[in-house]
């Protein structure tokens, strides 16, 4: 597989994942970016700040900020202001968000079962090792 086809392959996986998660956004009448943020926070409970979402999930800062404000208004997150730095807010998912996260986790599990069908555990481990190395290589470019 050449490099150009590899990039297309990655895009195809991303689009397939977005399609897999779309029913959740439709069911709860929230945007796909809000679903992405909610799922990121649920899957990474150690990540509590908007900058974590921006840096690790690759969502633009203004979209994260707007989405979090809307998510707070709709009762999906609480935002606690750091008294030492008013610009910094700690994000927590609410019980309402955890219901959506639980359903989203099921969709994620089904998605990964589908894309890794016919792939052995050993092959998945090698794939993940390669993905981690590519991630490290791209961090070094920034």
N, C-alpha and C positions, 0 to 999 in steps of 0.2 A: 504494500500500500504506500503510495507516494505521499509527500507532505500535504499537498493540496487536498487530496482525497481524505486524509486524516482530519483536516480541519472541517471539511464537510461532514464527515462521520460524527465528529463531536457536536456540531450544530444539530444534526439529525437526532442525536440522543437528547439534547437540551429541549428541542421542540417536542419530542415524544413525551418527555417528562412534564412539560407545561400542559400538554393535552391531557395527560393522566391526572393532573391536579385541578384542571378546569372545573370538573363537576362540583368540587368543594367550594370554589368561588361562586359558582352559580347558585348552589344550594343556600349559602349563607349571605348571598348578595354583597360580597366584598371583592375588592379588586385582586387580580392575580399577584400584584406586588405585595399586597397585605398578606395574602396566603404565604408567599415566599418568606416574608419577614417572620410571620407567626411560626412557620415550620422551622426556620433557622433558629429562632429563640427556643423553641421546644426541644429541638435536637441538640442544642448547645447551651444548656442551662448556665454554664460558666460565663457566657457572653451576655453582658448586662447593659451595654452601651451602644448608642447609634453608630459610633465609629467601628465597633466590632462588625456590625452588619455591612457597613460600607467597605471595610477592608477585606473581610472574609467571604462575603456573599457577592461582592461586586455590584451592589446596587448604588446608584448615584445618591450623594448626600441629601440633595434637595428632595428627592423622591422618598428617601427614608424618613426625613423630617416630617414631610406632609402626611405620609402614611401613618406614622406613629401618632401624630396629632389626631387624625381621624380615628385610629384604633382606640385611642384613649377616650374620645368622645363616645364611641360606640360600645365601650366597656370591655375591650379585648386586652388592654394593657393598662398598667398604672405606671406613671412616670414620677419618680421621686427626685427632686432637685437636691444636688449636693450643696450643703450650706457653705462649704469652702470655695466652691466654684459653681456659680449659678448657671453656667452654660452646660454643665454636665448633669445628665439625668440618668438615674438607674431605672432600667426597664424590667418589669415583671409581668408575666402572663397572668391573666385572671382565670378563674374557674370556667367562665364562659369560653375563653380562648382554648383552654385545655380540652374542652369537648371537641372543638374543631381540630385541634392538634391530634387527638386520638384517632379521629376519622382520617385525617391526612396521613398519619403514620401507617394506617392500613393500606391506603392508596400507594404510599411509597413502597411498602413491602411487596404488594402485588406488582408494581412497576419493575422493581429489581428482580423479582422472580421471573417475570416475562423476559427482560433483556438478558438475563444470565441463564436462560433455559438452555440446557445442553452443554453448559460450561462447568467444568469440575471445580471443586473448592480450591484445589492447587492452582488452577489457571486463574481463578478470581484473585487469589493472593498475589500471584505474579503481576496481574493487571494492576492491582492496587499499589503494588510496589513501584511500578512504572509511573502511574499517575502521581504518586507522591514525589518521585524524582522530577517529573516534569513541572510540578508545582514549585518545587525548590528552585529549579532552573529559571522559571519565570519570575520568581521573587528577586533573584539576583539581577535581573534585567531592569527592575524598576528603580 
